[in-house]
Amino acid sequence: MRVRVKCFATLGDHTPPEGFLELEGGSTVEALLPLLRLDVADIKLVFVNSKNSALETALADGDQVGLFPAVGGG
């Protein structure tokens, strides 16, 4: 299956060059991370099809995934 992936803020360099990844059917968001050279600890927020989701969320062909890091400030 093919999913669109966008990494935001400091993770931006990990967005796939064409914006898409090919995965096995039934893969989760967490299965994307090694392909993007990311670790679970790098991710604070996950959105699938514009809805707040978890790393355990199962993906379907055509889904759009957004990955955000923890953001500090103050």
CYANA upper distance limits for C-alpha pairs under 8 A (distance plus 0.5 A):
  1 MET  CA     22 GLU  CA      6.05
  1 MET  CA     23 LEU  CA      5.78
  1 MET  CA     24 GLU  CA      6.61
  1 MET  CA     25 GLY  CA      6.28
  1 MET  CA     60 ALA  CA      7.44
  1 MET  CA     61 ASP  CA      5.21
  1 MET  CA     62 GLY  CA      7.96
  2 ARG  CA     20 PHE  CA      7.07
  2 ARG  CA     21 LEU  CA      6.20
  2 ARG  CA     22 GLU  CA      5.07
  2 ARG  CA     23 LEU  CA      6.79
  2 ARG  CA     61 ASP  CA      5.72
  2 ARG  CA     62 GLY  CA      6.31
  2 ARG  CA     63 ASP  CA      8.22
  3 VAL  CA     20 PHE  CA      6.03
  3 VAL  CA     21 LEU  CA      6.04
  3 VAL  CA     22 GLU  CA      7.09
  3 VAL  CA     23 LEU  CA      8.15
  3 VAL  CA     59 LEU  CA      8.46
  3 VAL  CA     60 ALA  CA      8.06
  3 VAL  CA     61 ASP  CA      6.47
  3 VAL  CA     62 GLY  CA      5.54
  3 VAL  CA     63 ASP  CA      5.58
  3 VAL  CA     64 GLN  CA      6.38
  3 VAL  CA     65 VAL  CA      7.79
  4 ARG  CA     19 GLY  CA      6.08
  4 ARG  CA     20 PHE  CA      4.87
  4 ARG  CA     21 LEU  CA      7.01
  4 ARG  CA     62 GLY  CA      7.43
  4 ARG  CA     63 ASP  CA      6.84
  4 ARG  CA     64 GLN  CA      5.20
  4 ARG  CA     65 VAL  CA      6.60
  5 VAL  CA     15 THR  CA      6.91
  5 VAL  CA     16 PRO  CA      7.48
  5 VAL  CA     19 GLY  CA      6.02
  5 VAL  CA     20 PHE  CA      6.22
  5 VAL  CA     21 LEU  CA      7.56
  5 VAL  CA     64 GLN  CA      6.49
  5 VAL  CA     65 VAL  CA      5.33
  5 VAL  CA     66 GLY  CA      6.54
  5 VAL  CA     67 LEU  CA      8.34
  6 LYS  CA     12 GLY  CA      7.96
  6 LYS  CA     15 THR  CA      5.84
  6 LYS  CA     16 PRO  CA      8.21
  6 LYS  CA     19 GLY  CA      7.09
  6 LYS  CA     64 GLN  CA      8.44
  6 LYS  CA     65 VAL  CA      6.79
  6 LYS  CA     66 GLY  CA      5.45
  6 LYS  CA     67 LEU  CA      6.93
  7 CYS  CA     11 LEU  CA      5.78
  7 CYS  CA     12 GLY  CA      5.26
  7 CYS  CA     13 ASP  CA      7.97
  7 CYS  CA     14 HIS  CA      6.75
  7 CYS  CA     15 THR  CA      5.60
  7 CYS  CA     66 GLY  CA      6.33
  7 CYS  CA     67 LEU  CA      5.31
  7 CYS  CA     68 PHE  CA      6.77
  8 PHE  CA     12 GLY  CA      5.32
  8 PHE  CA     66 GLY  CA      7.76
  8 PHE  CA     67 LEU  CA      6.64
  8 PHE  CA     68 PHE  CA      5.76
  8 PHE  CA     69 PRO  CA      7.85
  9 ALA  CA     68 PHE  CA      7.33
  9 ALA  CA     69 PRO  CA      7.56
 10 THR  CA     69 PRO  CA      7.36
 11 LEU  CA     15 THR  CA      8.01
 11 LEU  CA     67 LEU  CA      8.24
 11 LEU  CA     68 PHE  CA      7.47
 11 LEU  CA     69 PRO  CA      7.12
 14 HIS  CA     36 LEU  CA      6.10
 14 HIS  CA     37 ARG  CA      7.63
 14 HIS  CA     38 LEU  CA      8.22
 15 THR  CA     19 GLY  CA      6.75
 15 THR  CA     36 LEU  CA      7.65
 16 PRO  CA     20 PHE  CA      6.63
 16 PRO  CA     21 LEU  CA      7.58
 16 PRO  CA     36 LEU  CA      7.74
 23 LEU  CA     27 SER  CA      7.07
 23 LEU  CA     32 LEU  CA      8.47
 25 GLY  CA     59 LEU  CA      8.28
 25 GLY  CA     60 ALA  CA      7.57
 25 GLY  CA     61 ASP  CA      8.28
 26 GLY  CA     58 ALA  CA      6.38
 26 GLY  CA     59 LEU  CA      6.59
 26 GLY  CA     60 ALA  CA      7.30
 27 SER  CA     31 ALA  CA      6.58
 27 SER  CA     58 ALA  CA      6.23
 27 SER  CA     59 LEU  CA      6.29
 27 SER  CA     60 ALA  CA      8.45
 28 THR  CA     32 LEU  CA      7.75
 28 THR  CA     55 LEU  CA      7.26
 28 THR  CA     56 GLU  CA      6.07
 28 THR  CA     57 THR  CA      5.79
 28 THR  CA     58 ALA  CA      4.73
 28 THR  CA     59 LEU  CA      5.99
 29 VAL  CA     33 LEU  CA      7.86
 29 VAL  CA     54 ALA  CA      8.08
 29 VAL  CA     55 LEU  CA      5.45
 29 VAL  CA     56 GLU  CA      6.66
 29 VAL  CA     57 THR  CA      6.36
 29 VAL  CA     58 ALA  CA      7.12
 29 VAL  CA     59 LEU  CA      7.22
 29 VAL  CA     65 VAL  CA      8.28
 30 GLU  CA     40 VAL  CA      7.89
 30 GLU  CA     55 LEU  CA      5.40
 30 GLU  CA     56 GLU  CA      6.74
 31 ALA  CA     35 LEU  CA      8.14
 32 LEU  CA     36 LEU  CA      6.88
 33 LEU  CA     37 ARG  CA      6.58
 33 LEU  CA     38 LEU  CA      5.37
 33 LEU  CA     39 ASP  CA      6.61
 33 LEU  CA     40 VAL  CA      7.74
 34 PRO  CA     38 LEU  CA      6.24
 34 PRO  CA     39 ASP  CA      7.54
 38 LEU  CA     42 ASP  CA      6.87
 39 ASP  CA     43 ILE  CA      7.81
 42 ASP  CA     69 PRO  CA      6.36
 42 ASP  CA     70 ALA  CA      7.97
 43 ILE  CA     67 LEU  CA      7.04
 43 ILE  CA     68 PHE  CA      6.34
 43 ILE  CA     69 PRO  CA      5.29
 43 ILE  CA     70 ALA  CA      7.23
 44 LYS  CA     67 LEU  CA      8.24
 44 LYS  CA     68 PHE  CA      6.32
 44 LYS  CA     69 PRO  CA      5.42
 44 LYS  CA     70 ALA  CA      5.46
 45 LEU  CA     52 ASN  CA      7.88
 45 LEU  CA     53 SER  CA      8.22
 45 LEU  CA     54 ALA  CA      8.39
 45 LEU  CA     67 LEU  CA      6.54
 45 LEU  CA     68 PHE  CA      5.52
 45 LEU  CA     69 PRO  CA      7.14
 45 LEU  CA     70 ALA  CA      8.09
 46 VAL  CA     52 ASN  CA      6.44
 46 VAL  CA     53 SER  CA      5.80
 46 VAL  CA     54 ALA  CA      6.55
 46 VAL  CA     55 LEU  CA      7.39
 46 VAL  CA     65 VAL  CA      7.68
 46 VAL  CA     66 GLY  CA      6.28
 46 VAL  CA     67 LEU  CA      5.47
 46 VAL  CA     68 PHE  CA      6.95
 47 PHE  CA     51 LYS  CA      5.59
 47 PHE  CA     52 ASN  CA      5.04
 47 PHE  CA     53 SER  CA      5.70
 47 PHE  CA     54 ALA  CA      8.34
 47 PHE  CA     64 GLN  CA      8.47
 47 PHE  CA     65 VAL  CA      6.14
 47 PHE  CA     66 GLY  CA      5.43
 47 PHE  CA     67 LEU  CA      7.14
 48 VAL  CA     52 ASN  CA      7.12
 48 VAL  CA     53 SER  CA      6.54
 48 VAL  CA     63 ASP  CA      7.20
 48 VAL  CA     64 GLN  CA      6.09
 48 VAL  CA     65 VAL  CA      5.12
 48 VAL  CA     66 GLY  CA      6.97
 49 ASN  CA     63 ASP  CA      6.54
 49 ASN  CA     64 GLN  CA      5.51
 49 ASN  CA     65 VAL  CA      6.93
 50 SER  CA     64 GLN  CA      8.14
 50 SER  CA     65 VAL  CA      8.38
 50 SER  CA     66 GLY  CA      8.33
 53 SER  CA     57 THR  CA      6.95
 59 LEU  CA     63 ASP  CA      6.98
